[in-house]
Amino acid sequence: MSGAEAGPQAGESFFRSRWVSAPAGIEELDPAQLAPGFRAGGVHCGLKGGGRTDVGLIVCDSEQVSSALVLTRNASAAAPIRVCREVVDRGRVRAAVVNSGNANAETGAQGHVDALAMCARAAAALGLETANVAIAETGTIGVPLPVEAVLGGIDEAAQSLSRDNGGTFSDAITTTDRWPKRCTLRAGGVTLSAQAKGAGMIEPRMATMLCFVQTDAVVSDPDVALREAVDASFNRITVDGQMSTNDTVLLQASGASGQPLPDGLLEAVLTQLAIEIVRDGEGAARIGRIEVSEAASAAEAERVARAVANSQLVKTALFGRDPNWGRIAQAAGAALAGEDLEEIGAGSIDAAELGAEVDEAEIGLRLGRGEHRAHVWFSDLGYEYVRVNAEYTT
Protein backbone atom coordinates (compact mmCIF):
# COMPACT_ATOMS: atom_id res chain seq x y z
CA MET A 1 0.00 0.00 0.00
CA SER A 2 1.44 3.38 -0.92
CA GLY A 3 1.22 6.46 1.26
CA ALA A 4 -1.33 7.98 -1.14
CA GLU A 5 -3.52 4.89 -0.88
CA ALA A 6 -3.19 4.78 2.90
CA GLY A 7 -4.22 8.40 3.39
CA PRO A 8 -7.84 9.57 3.46
CA GLN A 9 -9.51 9.64 0.06
CA ALA A 10 -11.72 12.47 -1.20
CA GLY A 11 -15.19 12.21 0.30
CA GLU A 12 -14.15 9.51 2.78
CA SER A 13 -15.57 9.76 6.30
CA PHE A 14 -13.23 10.83 9.08
CA PHE A 15 -14.38 7.71 10.95
CA ARG A 16 -12.97 5.34 8.34
CA SER A 17 -11.64 2.57 10.58
CA ARG A 18 -13.59 -0.64 11.14
CA TRP A 19 -12.82 -0.26 14.84
CA VAL A 20 -14.46 3.15 15.35
CA SER A 21 -18.17 3.95 15.12
CA ALA A 22 -19.26 7.50 14.44
CA PRO A 23 -21.47 8.84 17.26
CA ALA A 24 -25.13 9.26 16.34
CA GLY A 25 -26.12 12.46 14.62
CA ILE A 26 -22.57 13.47 13.71
CA GLU A 27 -22.01 16.08 11.00
CA GLU A 28 -18.55 16.31 9.43
CA LEU A 29 -17.44 19.86 8.65
CA ASP A 30 -14.46 21.35 6.84
CA PRO A 31 -11.46 20.49 9.08
CA ALA A 32 -9.83 23.79 8.10
CA GLN A 33 -12.51 25.56 10.16
CA LEU A 34 -12.00 25.38 13.90
CA ALA A 35 -14.71 25.14 16.54
CA PRO A 36 -16.37 28.55 17.16
CA GLY A 37 -14.33 30.83 19.41
CA PHE A 38 -10.93 29.40 18.37
CA ARG A 39 -8.38 30.84 15.97
CA ALA A 40 -5.08 29.52 14.65
CA GLY A 41 -2.15 30.54 12.51
CA GLY A 42 1.07 29.07 11.17
CA VAL A 43 4.20 30.12 9.30
CA HIS A 44 7.53 28.79 8.04
CA CYS A 45 10.57 29.90 10.02
CA GLY A 46 13.19 27.47 8.68
CA LEU A 47 13.00 24.43 10.98
CA LYS A 48 11.67 22.24 8.17
CA GLY A 49 12.86 22.24 4.59
CA GLY A 50 10.83 23.03 1.52
CA GLY A 51 9.17 26.08 2.99
CA ARG A 52 6.82 23.90 5.03
CA THR A 53 4.89 25.47 7.91
CA ASP A 54 6.72 24.77 11.16
CA VAL A 55 5.51 27.26 13.79
CA GLY A 56 1.88 27.36 14.85
CA LEU A 57 -0.38 29.13 17.32
CA ILE A 58 -3.88 28.28 18.47
CA VAL A 59 -5.94 30.43 20.83
CA CYS A 60 -9.35 30.37 22.51
CA ASP A 61 -11.02 33.79 22.54
CA SER A 62 -13.01 33.00 25.69
CA GLU A 63 -11.52 33.93 29.05
CA GLN A 64 -13.67 31.18 30.59
CA VAL A 65 -11.85 28.34 28.85
CA SER A 66 -11.32 25.12 30.79
CA SER A 67 -8.56 22.80 29.69
CA ALA A 68 -6.49 19.71 30.36
CA LEU A 69 -3.02 18.54 29.37
CA VAL A 70 -1.70 14.99 29.17
CA LEU A 71 2.07 14.80 28.83
CA THR A 72 4.68 12.12 28.22
CA ARG A 73 5.93 10.10 31.20
CA ASN A 74 9.40 9.78 29.69
CA ALA A 75 11.91 10.55 32.47
CA SER A 76 14.09 12.41 29.95
CA ALA A 77 11.26 14.75 28.99
CA ALA A 78 11.93 17.61 26.59
CA ALA A 79 12.09 21.27 27.63
CA PRO A 80 8.51 22.06 26.51
CA ILE A 81 7.16 19.23 28.66
CA ARG A 82 9.04 20.52 31.69
CA VAL A 83 7.74 24.04 31.08
CA CYS A 84 4.17 22.74 30.83
CA ARG A 85 4.64 20.87 34.12
CA GLU A 86 6.30 23.73 35.99
CA VAL A 87 4.83 26.95 34.61
CA VAL A 88 1.56 26.38 32.77
CA ASP A 89 -1.85 26.52 34.50
CA ARG A 90 -3.04 23.29 32.94
CA GLY A 91 -6.70 23.96 33.75
CA ARG A 92 -6.73 27.43 32.12
CA VAL A 93 -4.81 27.11 28.86
CA ARG A 94 -5.98 29.87 26.53
CA ALA A 95 -3.39 29.23 23.81
CA ALA A 96 -0.69 26.87 22.60
CA VAL A 97 2.51 27.56 20.69
CA VAL A 98 4.04 24.71 18.67
CA ASN A 99 7.04 24.11 16.48
CA SER A 100 7.90 21.07 14.37
CA GLY A 101 11.34 20.11 13.13
CA ASN A 102 13.13 20.49 16.45
CA ALA A 103 12.12 18.61 19.62
CA ASN A 104 14.11 20.90 21.95
CA ALA A 105 14.92 17.72 23.88
CA GLU A 106 18.29 16.93 25.47
CA THR A 107 19.24 20.59 24.99
CA GLY A 108 20.14 21.39 28.61
CA ALA A 109 19.50 24.62 30.47
CA GLN A 110 19.44 26.65 27.26
CA GLY A 111 16.61 24.50 25.89
CA HIS A 112 14.55 25.27 28.99
CA VAL A 113 15.24 28.99 28.61
CA ASP A 114 14.25 28.81 24.93
CA ALA A 115 10.98 27.01 25.70
CA LEU A 116 10.10 29.64 28.30
CA ALA A 117 10.93 32.36 25.78
CA MET A 118 8.53 30.81 23.27
CA CYS A 119 5.72 30.82 25.85
CA ALA A 120 6.46 34.39 26.86
CA ARG A 121 6.62 35.63 23.25
CA ALA A 122 3.32 33.91 22.38
CA ALA A 123 1.70 35.35 25.52
CA ALA A 124 2.88 38.85 24.66
CA ALA A 125 1.68 38.55 21.06
CA LEU A 126 -1.74 37.38 22.23
CA GLY A 127 -2.15 39.62 25.26
CA LEU A 128 -2.14 36.70 27.70
CA GLU A 129 -0.25 35.59 30.79
CA THR A 130 2.61 33.13 30.21
CA ALA A 131 0.90 30.63 32.53
CA ASN A 132 -2.02 30.46 30.11
CA VAL A 133 0.09 29.41 27.11
CA ALA A 134 1.05 25.75 26.64
CA ILE A 135 4.02 24.77 24.51
CA ALA A 136 4.71 21.71 22.38
CA GLU A 137 7.68 20.88 20.15
CA THR A 138 8.50 17.91 17.95
CA GLY A 139 11.33 16.85 15.70
CA THR A 140 14.97 15.88 16.02
CA ILE A 141 16.32 15.30 19.55
CA GLY A 142 19.59 16.80 20.77
CA VAL A 143 19.81 19.77 18.39
CA PRO A 144 19.83 23.33 19.79
CA LEU A 145 16.71 25.31 18.90
CA PRO A 146 17.29 28.30 16.58
CA VAL A 147 15.21 30.29 19.01
CA GLU A 148 15.41 33.73 17.37
CA ALA A 149 13.96 32.37 14.15
CA VAL A 150 11.20 30.63 16.10
CA LEU A 151 10.37 33.77 18.09
CA GLY A 152 10.08 35.72 14.87
CA GLY A 153 7.79 33.01 13.53
CA ILE A 154 5.57 33.32 16.58
CA ASP A 155 5.14 37.06 15.99
CA GLU A 156 4.28 36.41 12.36
CA ALA A 157 1.87 33.57 13.18
CA ALA A 158 0.04 35.80 15.66
CA GLN A 159 -0.76 38.17 12.80
CA SER A 160 -2.37 35.41 10.75
CA LEU A 161 -4.86 34.05 13.31
CA SER A 162 -8.16 32.94 11.81
CA ARG A 163 -10.90 30.43 12.54
CA ASP A 164 -10.29 29.10 9.02
CA ASN A 165 -6.66 28.20 9.69
CA GLY A 166 -7.16 24.72 11.11
CA GLY A 167 -5.35 23.27 8.11
CA THR A 168 -2.43 25.65 8.47
CA PHE A 169 -2.05 24.83 12.14
CA SER A 170 -2.30 21.11 11.37
CA ASP A 171 0.51 21.45 8.83
CA ALA A 172 2.64 23.30 11.39
CA ILE A 173 2.75 20.31 13.75
CA THR A 174 3.70 17.53 11.30
CA THR A 175 7.13 15.95 10.81
CA THR A 176 7.35 12.62 8.94
CA ASP A 177 3.55 12.35 8.61
CA ARG A 178 2.41 11.31 5.15
CA TRP A 179 -0.98 12.98 5.53
CA PRO A 180 -2.71 15.37 7.97
CA LYS A 181 -4.77 14.00 10.84
CA ARG A 182 -7.58 16.41 11.63
CA CYS A 183 -11.32 16.86 11.80
CA THR A 184 -14.11 19.27 12.65
CA LEU A 185 -17.38 17.70 13.75
CA ARG A 186 -20.75 18.87 14.99
CA ALA A 187 -23.17 16.87 17.14
CA GLY A 188 -25.64 17.56 19.92
CA GLY A 189 -25.40 21.33 19.47
CA VAL A 190 -21.61 21.44 19.97
CA THR A 191 -18.63 21.62 17.63
CA LEU A 192 -15.32 19.86 18.16
CA SER A 193 -12.17 20.28 16.08
CA ALA A 194 -8.91 18.36 16.48
CA GLN A 195 -5.46 18.13 14.94
CA ALA A 196 -2.87 15.42 15.58
CA LYS A 197 0.55 14.36 14.33
CA GLY A 198 2.63 11.24 14.67
CA ALA A 199 4.23 8.47 12.63
CA GLY A 200 7.33 7.23 14.45
CA MET A 201 8.69 6.82 17.98
CA ILE A 202 5.20 5.70 18.92
CA GLU A 203 4.14 3.85 22.00
CA PRO A 204 2.60 6.51 24.11
CA ARG A 205 1.85 5.86 27.46
CA MET A 206 2.29 8.10 25.36
CA ALA A 207 3.67 8.30 21.73
CA THR A 208 5.80 10.83 19.67
CA MET A 209 2.61 12.47 18.95
CA LEU A 210 0.90 15.77 19.49
CA CYS A 211 -2.84 16.34 19.60
CA PHE A 212 -4.90 19.49 20.09
CA VAL A 213 -8.67 19.44 20.65
CA GLN A 214 -10.95 22.47 20.69
CA THR A 215 -14.67 22.54 21.50
CA ASP A 216 -17.39 25.00 22.43
CA ALA A 217 -18.96 22.35 24.67
CA VAL A 218 -19.26 22.55 28.43
CA VAL A 219 -16.81 20.04 29.94
CA SER A 220 -17.21 19.98 33.72
CA ASP A 221 -14.03 18.02 34.41
CA PRO A 222 -11.74 18.26 31.36
CA ASP A 223 -8.87 16.45 33.09
CA VAL A 224 -10.96 13.33 33.74
CA ALA A 225 -12.58 13.50 30.31
CA LEU A 226 -9.25 13.79 28.52
CA ARG A 227 -7.44 11.14 30.52
CA GLU A 228 -10.23 8.61 30.01
CA ALA A 229 -10.30 9.31 26.26
CA VAL A 230 -6.50 9.16 25.98
CA ASP A 231 -6.38 5.87 27.86
CA ALA A 232 -8.82 4.36 25.35
CA SER A 233 -7.00 5.74 22.32
CA PHE A 234 -3.42 7.06 22.28
CA ASN A 235 -2.44 4.75 25.14
CA ARG A 236 -3.59 1.76 23.05
CA ILE A 237 -1.21 2.18 20.11
CA THR A 238 2.35 1.31 19.11
CA VAL A 239 4.43 1.69 15.97
CA ASP A 240 7.90 0.87 17.26
CA GLY A 241 7.56 0.53 21.05
CA GLN A 242 9.42 3.79 21.70
CA MET A 243 8.16 6.33 24.25
CA SER A 244 8.78 9.88 23.11
CA THR A 245 10.28 12.77 25.03
CA ASN A 246 7.66 15.21 23.73
CA ASP A 247 4.14 13.70 23.71
CA THR A 248 1.43 16.27 24.39
CA VAL A 249 -2.38 16.22 24.23
CA LEU A 250 -4.32 19.42 24.94
CA LEU A 251 -8.08 19.78 25.35
CA GLN A 252 -9.63 23.26 25.40
CA ALA A 253 -13.34 23.79 26.06
CA SER A 254 -14.89 27.27 25.91
CA GLY A 255 -18.36 26.23 27.08
CA ALA A 256 -19.85 28.84 24.73
CA SER A 257 -22.48 26.48 23.31
CA GLY A 258 -23.94 25.81 26.76
CA GLN A 259 -24.20 22.14 25.82
CA PRO A 260 -22.21 19.14 27.12
CA LEU A 261 -20.08 16.95 24.90
CA PRO A 262 -22.16 14.09 23.49
CA ASP A 263 -21.33 10.77 25.14
CA GLY A 264 -18.46 9.03 23.42
CA LEU A 265 -17.57 11.86 21.04
CA LEU A 266 -14.17 12.72 22.47
CA GLU A 267 -13.15 9.07 22.78
CA ALA A 268 -14.28 8.30 19.21
CA VAL A 269 -12.34 11.25 17.79
CA LEU A 270 -9.14 10.44 19.68
CA THR A 271 -9.42 6.75 18.81
CA GLN A 272 -9.72 7.50 15.10
CA LEU A 273 -6.77 9.91 15.32
CA ALA A 274 -4.75 7.28 17.19
CA ILE A 275 -5.48 4.69 14.52
CA GLU A 276 -4.50 7.21 11.85
CA ILE A 277 -1.13 7.61 13.58
CA VAL A 278 -0.59 3.84 13.54
CA ARG A 279 -1.77 3.59 9.93
CA ASP A 280 0.75 6.32 9.09
CA GLY A 281 3.56 4.59 11.01
CA GLU A 282 6.84 5.33 9.27
CA GLY A 283 6.83 3.10 6.21
CA ALA A 284 3.71 1.24 7.35
CA ALA A 285 1.43 -0.53 4.90
CA ARG A 286 -0.95 -2.35 7.28
CA ILE A 287 -2.39 -2.00 10.77
CA GLY A 288 -3.31 -4.76 13.21
CA ARG A 289 -5.32 -5.01 16.40
CA ILE A 290 -4.40 -7.67 18.94
CA GLU A 291 -7.15 -8.56 21.41
CA VAL A 292 -5.93 -10.62 24.38
CA SER A 293 -8.71 -12.25 26.40
CA GLU A 294 -9.06 -14.73 29.26
CA ALA A 295 -6.09 -13.23 31.12
CA ALA A 296 -5.59 -13.63 34.87
CA SER A 297 -5.51 -9.85 35.42
CA ALA A 298 -5.87 -6.58 33.54
CA ALA A 299 -2.13 -6.02 33.88
CA GLU A 300 -1.40 -9.46 32.42
CA ALA A 301 -3.69 -8.86 29.45
CA GLU A 302 -2.00 -5.52 28.83
CA ARG A 303 1.50 -7.00 29.10
CA VAL A 304 0.78 -9.78 26.64
CA ALA A 305 -1.02 -7.52 24.15
CA ARG A 306 1.92 -5.11 24.08
CA ALA A 307 4.42 -7.95 23.72
CA VAL A 308 2.59 -9.26 20.66
CA ALA A 309 2.08 -5.78 19.17
CA ASN A 310 5.78 -4.91 19.58
CA SER A 311 7.14 -8.25 18.36
CA GLN A 312 9.26 -7.64 15.29
CA LEU A 313 8.40 -11.12 14.09
CA VAL A 314 4.65 -10.51 14.38
CA LYS A 315 5.01 -7.09 12.75
CA THR A 316 6.94 -8.51 9.79
CA ALA A 317 4.34 -11.25 9.42
CA LEU A 318 1.68 -8.53 9.27
CA PHE A 319 3.72 -6.78 6.57
CA GLY A 320 4.13 -9.97 4.55
CA ARG A 321 0.55 -11.19 5.06
CA ASP A 322 1.95 -14.36 6.62
CA PRO A 323 -0.53 -16.05 9.02
CA ASN A 324 2.29 -17.31 11.23
CA TRP A 325 0.40 -17.82 14.50
CA GLY A 326 3.43 -19.41 16.17
CA ARG A 327 5.02 -15.99 16.45
CA ILE A 328 2.03 -14.76 18.46
CA ALA A 329 2.30 -17.74 20.81
CA GLN A 330 6.03 -17.13 21.27
CA ALA A 331 5.56 -13.43 22.08
CA ALA A 332 2.81 -14.20 24.59
CA GLY A 333 4.89 -16.87 26.28
CA ALA A 334 7.87 -14.53 26.52
CA ALA A 335 5.68 -11.88 28.15
CA LEU A 336 4.64 -14.45 30.78
CA ALA A 337 8.10 -15.94 31.30
CA GLY A 338 8.26 -17.78 34.61
CA GLU A 339 4.48 -18.20 34.84
CA ASP A 340 2.67 -21.55 34.86
CA LEU A 341 1.07 -21.34 31.41
CA GLU A 342 -0.65 -24.07 29.46
CA GLU A 343 0.69 -24.51 25.93
CA ILE A 344 -0.83 -21.96 23.55
CA GLY A 345 -2.02 -23.78 20.48
CA ALA A 346 -3.62 -22.79 17.21
CA GLY A 347 -7.06 -23.19 18.78
CA SER A 348 -6.37 -20.26 21.10
CA ILE A 349 -5.22 -17.87 18.37
CA ASP A 350 -7.29 -16.20 15.64
CA ALA A 351 -4.66 -15.19 13.10
CA ALA A 352 -6.41 -15.66 9.75
CA GLU A 353 -6.56 -11.90 9.08
CA LEU A 354 -2.81 -11.66 9.63
CA GLY A 355 -2.46 -13.20 6.19
CA ALA A 356 -5.69 -11.95 4.62
CA GLU A 357 -6.18 -9.24 2.00
CA VAL A 358 -7.40 -6.70 4.54
CA ASP A 359 -5.55 -3.55 5.58
CA GLU A 360 -6.94 -3.60 9.14
CA ALA A 361 -6.23 -7.06 10.55
CA GLU A 362 -7.99 -8.32 13.69
CA ILE A 363 -6.02 -10.87 15.74
CA GLY A 364 -7.30 -12.70 18.81
CA LEU A 365 -5.46 -14.55 21.58
CA ARG A 366 -7.16 -16.44 24.43
CA LEU A 367 -4.94 -17.25 27.42
CA GLY A 368 -7.43 -19.44 29.32
CA ARG A 369 -6.30 -17.99 32.66
CA GLY A 370 -9.13 -15.67 33.72
CA GLU A 371 -11.67 -13.09 32.58
CA HIS A 372 -9.59 -10.00 31.77
CA ARG A 373 -8.84 -8.54 28.36
CA ALA A 374 -6.89 -5.79 26.62
CA HIS A 375 -6.20 -4.66 23.08
CA VAL A 376 -3.48 -2.71 21.26
CA TRP A 377 -3.36 -1.32 17.72
CA PHE A 378 -0.02 -1.73 15.96
CA SER A 379 1.61 -1.18 12.57
CA ASP A 380 3.56 -3.61 10.45
CA LEU A 381 7.32 -3.49 9.96
CA GLY A 382 8.70 -3.31 6.44
CA TYR A 383 11.64 -2.10 4.41
CA GLU A 384 10.55 1.53 4.35
CA TYR A 385 10.63 1.89 8.15
CA VAL A 386 14.32 1.00 8.15
CA ARG A 387 15.09 3.44 5.35
CA VAL A 388 13.25 6.35 7.00
CA ASN A 389 14.90 5.85 10.37
CA ALA A 390 18.35 4.99 9.05
CA GLU A 391 18.42 8.33 7.23
CA TYR A 392 16.45 10.48 9.69
CA THR A 393 19.17 13.09 10.26
CA THR A 394 21.41 12.41 7.27
Secondary structure, DSSP 8 states (H G I E B T S, - for coil): --HHHHS--TT--S--STT----TT-EEE-TTS--TTEEEEEE--SSSSTT---EEEEEE--TT-EEEEEE---TT--HHHHHHHHT--TT---EEEEEEEE---S-HHHHHHHHHHHHHHHHHHHT--GGGEEEEEEEETT----HHHHHHHHHHHHTT-BTT-HHHHHHHT-SS-SS-EEEEEEETTEEEEEEEE-SSS---SS-S-EEEEEESSB-S-HHHHHHHHHHTTGGGEESSS---S--EEEEEE--TT--B--TTHHHHHHHHHHHHHHHTSTT---EEEEEEEEESSHHHHHHHHHHHHT-HHHHHHHHHT---HHHHHHHHHHHTTTS------GGGEE-GGGSSS-SEEEEEEE-SS-SEEEEEEEE---HHHHHHHHTS--
